Amino acid sequence: YFEKGVHYKRKVLTPITLHIFRFNGDHPFDRSTIKFKDSRRIESTMRLLSKFSDQRFPQKSEFVTPLFFDIVNQYRIEKLFSSSKTTDSAVQLGADFLKEHCFAGVTVEEAASTAGLSVSQFARRFKQSINMTPCEYLCELRLSKSEQLLVETDMSIKQISELCGFCNEYYFSQFFKKRTGMSPSRFRKGAI
């Protein structure tokens, strides 16, 4: 998140992609570029973001960052589920198996077996068809579910980590922070 009117200088080691979100006007997104299926949710989040756009106060980023991440995560979730359909029936069978069992400690080996493929064939064809590895797909499913549980329930971080298939609360917190840029408790606090 970049403040309006503030200049930033950063050296990057690899090429980066920037997405610009404008918070003014009737249609903040160029809908020909990014389309959301759950447009009501995005528009609601954008209305909240626009309330903060011109205000300056010390805790502003505590409110704005989770809202911005909600938009980014919604985009990732919708992209994941729209790209998870494939014409490769064996890969689709494996992807469906992963989606159905992702919170029960399922392995890529089990999904490959369900698809009738070797692990290496399954991983290669999965990446070609769905544009992510089976492990990345599992991570996205688990992240999506954990975000939902953090926002919609009062379950403890430990309960959510167990329910989403993580081996322990510490690993879940590290994974979540690496993927979203904030701890699960901070994400929850910002969503309330």
KATAMO-V804621 format. One record per run of one state. SS is the DSSP state (@ for helix, = for strand, . for the rest). FROM is the first residue (numbers start at 1). TO is the last residue. Records with the same first field share a line. If there is no record, write none. Layout:
# KATAMO-V804621
SS=FROM-TO / FROM-TO
This chain:
# KATAMO-V804621
.=1-38 / 54-59 / 84-88 / 102-107 / 116-118 / 131-133 / 153-156 / 164-168 / 181-183 / 192-192
@=39-53 / 60-83 / 89-101 / 108-115 / 119-130 / 134-152 / 157-163 / 169-180 / 184-191
